[in-house]
Amino acid sequence: MRSVLFIFALCIPFIGIAQQQKIRAIIQSDAQWYLRDEVLDPSGEYFPDERLLGQGFALFTYTDGDFQAGMRYENYQNVMLGFPTGYRGEGITYRYARVRKENWDITVGNFYEQFGSGLIFRSYEERGLGLDNAMDGVRIITKLNGGIKIKAVLGRQRKYFTKSDGVVRGADIEWSANELIPALGNKGVFASAGASFVSKFQRGFDPILNLPENVGAYAFRTNLNFKGINWSTEWAHKINDPSYDNGYIYRTGNALVSTISYSKKGLGLLASIKRIDNMSFRSDRNGQQFDLFINFLPPTSEPHTYALVALYPYATQINGEIGGQFEINYMIPRGSPLGGKYGTRLTLNSALSNSIDKSVLEDGTRGQKGTQGYISEYFKFGPTIYFRDLNATISHKFSKKYKSQISFFRLKYNKTVLNDGVGDITLLENPNIDSVININAIVWENQFKIPNGQTIRSELQWSIADGFRGDMAMALIEWTINHDWTLAVQDIYNYGHPTPSRRIHYPIVSLIHFNGPTRVQIGYGRQQQGVFCVGGVCRVVPPSNGLSISLTTSL
């Protein structure tokens, strides 16, 4: 708290002469009033003792020329169901002072930062998940002649209302070839390369294991763009890091992500490959769920937003996965027989993810605590299917007032791994417990413009699954009354659930109001139990019924 007072004491002389537009505020508040629902939750297992749960924050920033300072106050009284229970209480969780002048950018206090794609370092916030691993320390960024940019960070990560015991320090250098050789741009070539090093320090106390207190990781990356073709690749390596995630084995970790894309008018192509092996990297070796991750492992699958398909999300497997993604977008030209007056867009996307090869060690063991864990051939697929996704979309605008889109999905979803959290070593020893669900789904979306600036949007969804949740249907109507008001009504009917008592409806009604920078949403209905993911990072959402309200505004 004294550090916050010190930072803002520095600001007082500036605030006294500041114009009002130099001070900004963002405020958000979310709450839910829970109702007992014996159909949704017969035993009352998920029904909270406290009926009204809520959370919110207020972020204030002050800017004066090269100087910026800010602070964020958060309040959880108490956190809503599904969010980490570590968020309980209130306080100033984020405060910083920053100076940017000429080729220097210096921050003291809290900050978010990323090296490359984040394979060895990404400090970020995902408020919808309750994830916030903000650094608290010092960040220095400088630019040198010849297109060189250097970043250096030192500090500790946020853990709810405390900080990790582990210390994180790192440096990143990136070189832009075009700044040194401007003629490359004239030839349509844009190239850059970068390298990073990050280490953590955490004291180790274990009567049996000799735990490394300093754990380092390094990464190299390149990016090349030439006449519509873009190719980016990053490779990372981490030294042995026994942790809760990997069962306290001493195997080193590595990761590779490579993506190539091509685009021109009417056509887009994308292909990517990814391999991850033992790349959990936390500032606390005993951390669980998504607490205190130093790095970020991006998914190579499309994040679906349609309700029924989104019930089967893919979570990046930090202990090992191999796979890739391919996508093609094509616009059938306007004026052609299939394109019509406005053209027709076709999209085909596919993604796959498998376990990596994990063969036994010479002593016949695999994954045992205190050993090297396993042997793995780099590009060999393991036997466990994690995820398959094949989807296609046809989108067509029939007139200025009507457009329609139809999408088809075929998924394979490993419930045992992605929903139940069973590790691949356990599956290798007990293959009979592996459960892969096949899902076929179709979504038909329509949008109509009606008089007085109003819009009606509808969705009809249908999914067929051979287990787990079973067959479902969903209908949604969204009425945009004007720029200020939107009303939405939807219902999911799980008519084919394997358990007859779970064949129930999940209706939700939402009213959204916009007033300049202010957004208010009120909703009432049932929430299904499941896994909610953003960017391959997931949390479990329990079933609930009740009235929710959300307010966001900026000043």
KOLTI-171650 format. One line per 2 residues: number of its first residue (from 1); their letters; for each residue x, y, z of C-alpha. Coordinates in steps of 0.2 Angstrom, whole numbers, always signed. Layout:
BEGIN
NUM = a = X:Y:Z; ...
# end
This chain:
BEGIN
1 = mr = +0:+0:+0; +14:+12:+4
3 = sv = +21:+9:-14; +4:+15:-21
5 = lf = +4:+31:-10; +22:+34:-16
7 = if = +17:+33:-34; +2:+44:-33
9 = al = +12:+57:-22; +23:+59:-37
11 = ci = +8:+63:-48; +0:+76:-36
13 = pf = +10:+91:-44; +4:+85:-61
15 = ig = -14:+82:-57; -15:+99:-50
17 = ia = -12:+107:-67; -19:+92:-77
19 = qq = -34:+94:-89; -49:+83:-85
21 = qk = -46:+73:-101; -30:+66:-95
23 = ir = -38:+56:-81; -48:+41:-86
25 = ai = -58:+28:-77; -65:+11:-82
27 = iq = -78:+3:-70; -85:-15:-71
29 = sd = -97:-24:-59; -104:-41:-61
31 = aq = -117:-50:-49; -128:-65:-49
33 = wy = -143:-69:-38; -144:-88:-36
35 = lr = -160:-97:-35; -163:-115:-30
37 = de = -166:-127:-44; -170:-145:-40
39 = vl = -171:-150:-58; -154:-143:-62
41 = dp = -145:-147:-46; -155:-160:-37
43 = sg = -143:-162:-22; -140:-144:-20
45 = ey = -121:-148:-22; -118:-132:-32
47 = fp = -130:-120:-23; -120:-107:-13
49 = de = -123:-103:+5; -123:-84:+0
51 = rl = -137:-80:-12; -130:-64:-20
53 = lg = -112:-65:-26; -103:-52:-35
55 = qg = -87:-44:-41; -80:-28:-49
57 = fa = -66:-17:-52; -62:+1:-55
59 = lf = -46:+6:-66; -40:+24:-65
61 = ty = -26:+30:-76; -18:+47:-77
63 = td = -7:+53:-92; +3:+69:-94
65 = gd = +15:+69:-109; +28:+56:-107
67 = fq = +22:+51:-89; +8:+38:-85
69 = ag = +2:+31:-69; -13:+20:-64
71 = mr = -21:+9:-51; -35:-4:-51
73 = ye = -46:-7:-36; -55:-25:-36
75 = ny = -69:-31:-25; -75:-49:-23
77 = qn = -90:-50:-11; -90:-65:-14
79 = vm = -84:-72:-31; -97:-79:-42
81 = lg = -98:-98:-45; -85:-105:-57
83 = fp = -72:-92:-53; -57:-97:-43
85 = tg = -61:-96:-24; -44:-87:-21
87 = yr = -53:-71:-26; -61:-66:-10
89 = ge = -59:-49:-2; -54:-32:-9
91 = gi = -39:-21:-12; -28:-12:-24
93 = ty = -21:-26:-35; -13:-16:-49
95 = ry = -3:+0:-48; +11:+7:-59
97 = ar = +20:+22:-65; +27:+23:-82
99 = vr = +38:+35:-92; +41:+34:-111
101 = ke = +53:+46:-118; +63:+45:-134
103 = nw = +69:+27:-135; +66:+22:-117
105 = di = +50:+15:-109; +52:+11:-91
107 = tv = +38:+4:-79; +39:+1:-61
109 = gn = +25:-8:-52; +13:-19:-61
111 = fy = +13:-23:-79; +8:-35:-93
113 = eq = +21:-41:-106; +24:-54:-118
115 = fg = +40:-61:-127; +36:-67:-145
117 = sg = +21:-78:-145; +22:-81:-126
119 = li = +30:-99:-127; +41:-94:-112
121 = fr = +34:-78:-106; +17:-70:-106
123 = sy = +10:-59:-92; -8:-55:-96
125 = ee = -26:-54:-89; -41:-64:-95
127 = rg = -55:-57:-84; -68:-69:-90
129 = lg = -58:-84:-83; -52:-75:-68
131 = ld = -34:-77:-74; -22:-63:-69
133 = na = -4:-66:-68; +2:-48:-68
135 = md = +20:-45:-65; +25:-34:-50
137 = gv = +42:-26:-52; +52:-17:-66
139 = ri = +51:-17:-85; +63:-8:-96
141 = it = +60:-7:-115; +73:+2:-127
143 = kl = +76:+4:-145; +93:+4:-153
145 = ng = +99:+9:-170; +97:-4:-184
147 = gi = +80:-10:-179; +84:-18:-162
149 = ki = +71:-18:-148; +76:-25:-131
151 = ka = +65:-29:-116; +70:-34:-99
153 = vl = +58:-39:-84; +60:-43:-66
155 = gr = +47:-46:-53; +35:-58:-45
157 = qr = +18:-63:-52; +1:-59:-44
159 = ky = -8:-74:-36; -25:-67:-31
161 = ft = -22:-55:-17; -4:-60:-14
163 = ks = +11:-63:-24; +21:-79:-29
165 = dg = +36:-84:-19; +46:-86:-35
167 = vv = +55:-73:-44; +54:-71:-63
169 = rg = +67:-62:-73; +69:-61:-92
171 = ad = +75:-52:-107; +70:-52:-125
173 = ie = +78:-45:-141; +70:-42:-158
175 = ws = +77:-36:-174; +67:-29:-188
177 = an = +77:-31:-204; +67:-18:-213
179 = el = +73:-4:-202; +91:-8:-205
181 = ip = +88:-12:-224; +74:-1:-230
183 = al = +76:-7:-248; +68:-24:-242
185 = gn = +51:-15:-241; +52:-9:-259
187 = kg = +54:-27:-264; +39:-33:-253
189 = vf = +49:-41:-240; +47:-39:-222
191 = as = +57:-49:-210; +61:-50:-191
193 = ag = +69:-61:-179; +70:-63:-160
195 = as = +77:-72:-145; +71:-73:-127
197 = fv = +78:-80:-111; +68:-81:-95
199 = sk = +72:-89:-78; +63:-91:-62
201 = fq = +70:-93:-44; +61:-103:-31
203 = rg = +68:-111:-16; +66:-130:-15
205 = fd = +63:-139:+1; +60:-158:-1
207 = pi = +67:-172:+9; +69:-184:-6
209 = ln = +70:-174:-22; +84:-162:-26
211 = lp = +74:-148:-33; +82:-135:-45
213 = en = +80:-118:-38; +84:-109:-54
215 = vg = +75:-114:-69; +79:-106:-86
217 = ay = +70:-106:-103; +75:-99:-120
219 = af = +66:-97:-137; +70:-91:-154
221 = rt = +58:-84:-167; +57:-78:-185
223 = nl = +44:-70:-196; +44:-67:-214
225 = nf = +31:-58:-225; +33:-58:-244
227 = kg = +19:-54:-256; +4:-60:-246
229 = in = +14:-75:-239; +18:-74:-220
231 = ws = +28:-87:-211; +31:-86:-192
233 = te = +40:-99:-182; +45:-100:-163
235 = wa = +54:-114:-154; +57:-115:-135
237 = hk = +67:-125:-123; +66:-126:-104
239 = in = +78:-135:-93; +72:-149:-80
241 = dp = +58:-142:-69; +50:-155:-58
243 = sy = +32:-149:-54; +15:-154:-49
245 = dn = +10:-153:-67; +22:-166:-73
247 = gy = +22:-177:-58; +39:-171:-52
249 = iy = +50:-178:-66; +66:-171:-72
251 = rt = +64:-171:-91; +67:-155:-100
253 = gn = +53:-147:-110; +52:-139:-127
255 = al = +39:-132:-139; +37:-128:-157
257 = vs = +24:-117:-166; +25:-113:-184
259 = ti = +11:-105:-195; +11:-100:-213
261 = sy = -3:-90:-221; -7:-83:-239
263 = sk = -20:-70:-243; -25:-61:-258
265 = kg = -42:-54:-264; -55:-67:-261
267 = lg = -43:-81:-255; -35:-85:-238
269 = ll = -25:-100:-233; -18:-104:-216
271 = as = -8:-119:-210; +0:-122:-193
273 = ik = +9:-136:-183; +12:-137:-165
275 = ri = +22:-149:-153; +23:-146:-135
277 = dn = +32:-158:-123; +33:-155:-104
279 = ms = +31:-136:-105; +22:-131:-89
281 = fr = +32:-116:-83; +26:-108:-67
283 = sd = +34:-97:-54; +27:-110:-41
285 = rn = +31:-128:-45; +17:-133:-34
287 = gq = +4:-122:-43; -12:-129:-50
289 = qf = -26:-125:-62; -20:-109:-71
291 = dl = -11:-101:-56; +6:-92:-59
293 = fi = +9:-98:-77; +24:-89:-83
295 = nf = +21:-94:-101; +7:-96:-113
297 = lp = +4:-111:-125; -7:-105:-139
299 = pt = -20:-117:-146; -21:-123:-164
301 = se = -39:-125:-165; -53:-113:-169
303 = ph = -62:-105:-154; -80:-109:-157
305 = ty = -94:-96:-151; -110:-106:-156
307 = al = -117:-112:-140; -119:-131:-143
309 = va = -101:-133:-151; -93:-122:-138
311 = ly = -99:-135:-125; -84:-145:-132
313 = py = -69:-134:-131; -51:-138:-133
315 = at = -39:-135:-118; -20:-135:-123
317 = qi = -11:-150:-115; +4:-142:-106
319 = ng = +12:-159:-103; +12:-164:-121
321 = ei = +2:-163:-137; +6:-163:-156
323 = gg = -6:-157:-170; -10:-143:-182
325 = qf = -23:-133:-191; -28:-129:-209
327 = ei = -40:-116:-215; -46:-110:-232
329 = ny = -57:-95:-235; -64:-92:-252
331 = mi = -76:-78:-259; -86:-83:-274
333 = pr = -85:-67:-284; -100:-56:-286
335 = gs = -110:-57:-301; -106:-76:-304
337 = pl = -120:-89:-303; -115:-94:-286
339 = gg = -109:-78:-279; -125:-68:-283
341 = ky = -125:-49:-281; -115:-48:-265
343 = gt = -104:-64:-267; -103:-80:-256
345 = rl = -90:-84:-243; -84:-102:-241
347 = tl = -74:-107:-226; -66:-124:-222
349 = ns = -57:-127:-206; -49:-143:-198
351 = al = -39:-146:-183; -31:-161:-174
353 = sn = -22:-164:-158; -15:-180:-151
355 = si = -4:-185:-137; +15:-186:-140
357 = dk = +25:-202:-140; +30:-206:-122
359 = sv = +40:-222:-122; +46:-231:-107
361 = le = +64:-227:-100; +77:-241:-100
363 = dg = +72:-246:-83; +55:-250:-89
365 = tr = +46:-235:-80; +37:-221:-87
367 = gq = +32:-205:-79; +38:-210:-61
369 = kg = +42:-196:-49; +61:-192:-48
371 = tq = +65:-200:-65; +68:-193:-83
373 = gy = +50:-197:-86; +49:-205:-103
375 = is = +58:-205:-120; +49:-197:-135
377 = ey = +52:-196:-154; +50:-178:-159
379 = fk = +37:-180:-173; +29:-196:-168
381 = fg = +10:-196:-163; +5:-204:-147
383 = pt = -10:-216:-147; -22:-204:-138
385 = iy = -34:-194:-148; -37:-177:-139
387 = fr = -47:-167:-152; -53:-167:-170
389 = dl = -62:-153:-178; -69:-152:-196
391 = na = -80:-138:-199; -87:-129:-215
393 = ti = -97:-113:-217; -107:-105:-231
395 = sh = -111:-87:-229; -122:-77:-242
397 = kf = -130:-60:-242; -146:-61:-252
399 = sk = -150:-42:-251; -147:-27:-241
401 = ky = -159:-33:-228; -156:-51:-227
403 = ks = -140:-62:-225; -139:-80:-220
405 = qi = -125:-92:-214; -125:-111:-212
407 = sf = -111:-121:-203; -107:-139:-201
409 = fr = -96:-147:-188; -89:-164:-185
411 = lk = -79:-166:-168; -70:-179:-159
413 = yn = -69:-174:-140; -59:-184:-128
415 = kt = -70:-182:-112; -58:-192:-101
417 = vl = -44:-179:-104; -53:-163:-108
419 = nd = -67:-164:-96; -62:-176:-83
421 = gv = -43:-170:-82; -35:-187:-83
423 = gd = -17:-187:-89; -10:-196:-104
425 = it = +2:-207:-93; -13:-213:-84
427 = ll = -22:-217:-100; -6:-226:-107
429 = en = -7:-238:-92; -26:-239:-92
431 = pn = -32:-237:-111; -49:-244:-107
433 = id = -54:-229:-97; -52:-218:-113
435 = sv = -68:-210:-119; -69:-201:-136
437 = in = -86:-193:-140; -91:-190:-158
439 = in = -101:-175:-161; -110:-169:-177
441 = ai = -118:-152:-177; -127:-139:-189
443 = vw = -130:-121:-186; -141:-110:-196
445 = en = -140:-91:-193; -150:-78:-201
447 = qf = -150:-59:-200; -165:-47:-205
449 = ki = -165:-29:-206; -182:-22:-202
451 = pn = -189:-4:-202; -183:+10:-190
453 = gq = -165:+3:-189; -170:-13:-181
455 = ti = -162:-30:-183; -168:-48:-180
457 = rs = -155:-61:-179; -159:-80:-176
459 = el = -149:-96:-173; -155:-113:-175
461 = qw = -143:-126:-168; -143:-145:-168
463 = si = -130:-157:-161; -129:-176:-161
465 = ad = -117:-184:-149; -114:-203:-145
467 = gf = -112:-200:-127; -108:-188:-113
469 = rg = -121:-174:-115; -130:-183:-129
471 = dm = -141:-174:-142; -146:-156:-140
473 = am = -156:-143:-149; -155:-124:-147
475 = al = -165:-109:-154; -160:-90:-151
477 = ie = -169:-74:-156; -160:-58:-154
479 = wt = -169:-41:-157; -159:-26:-159
481 = in = -172:-13:-156; -161:+2:-158
483 = hd = -143:+8:-154; -148:+8:-136
485 = wt = -157:-8:-133; -155:-27:-137
487 = la = -166:-41:-132; -161:-59:-133
489 = vq = -170:-75:-129; -163:-93:-131
491 = di = -166:-111:-125; -155:-126:-126
493 = yn = -165:-142:-124; -154:-157:-120
495 = yg = -167:-170:-126; -155:-184:-129
497 = hp = -145:-184:-113; -140:-202:-108
499 = tp = -148:-199:-91; -167:-196:-93
501 = sr = -168:-184:-78; -155:-173:-86
503 = ri = -166:-171:-102; -170:-153:-97
505 = hy = -172:-135:-105; -159:-121:-102
507 = pi = -168:-105:-106; -160:-88:-104
509 = vs = -167:-71:-107; -155:-56:-109
511 = li = -158:-37:-110; -144:-26:-115
513 = hf = -144:-7:-114; -130:+5:-121
515 = ng = -129:+23:-116; -113:+30:-123
517 = pt = -98:+21:-115; -110:+12:-103
519 = rv = -116:-5:-106; -129:-14:-94
521 = qi = -134:-32:-96; -147:-41:-86
523 = gy = -150:-59:-89; -161:-73:-81
525 = gr = -160:-92:-84; -151:-108:-82
527 = qq = -132:-111:-85; -126:-128:-90
529 = qg = -112:-137:-81; -96:-138:-92
531 = vf = -79:-131:-96; -77:-113:-102
533 = cv = -61:-109:-112; -52:-94:-119
535 = gg = -37:-96:-129; -34:-114:-124
537 = vc = -35:-110:-105; -50:-117:-96
539 = rv = -60:-117:-80; -75:-127:-74
541 = vp = -92:-119:-74; -105:-127:-62
543 = ps = -123:-127:-66; -133:-112:-59
545 = ng = -150:-103:-60; -153:-85:-56
547 = ls = -153:-67:-61; -137:-59:-67
549 = is = -132:-41:-70; -117:-33:-78
551 = lt = -112:-15:-79; -97:-8:-88
553 = ts = -93:+10:-91; -79:+22:-94
555 = l = -76:+40:-89
# end
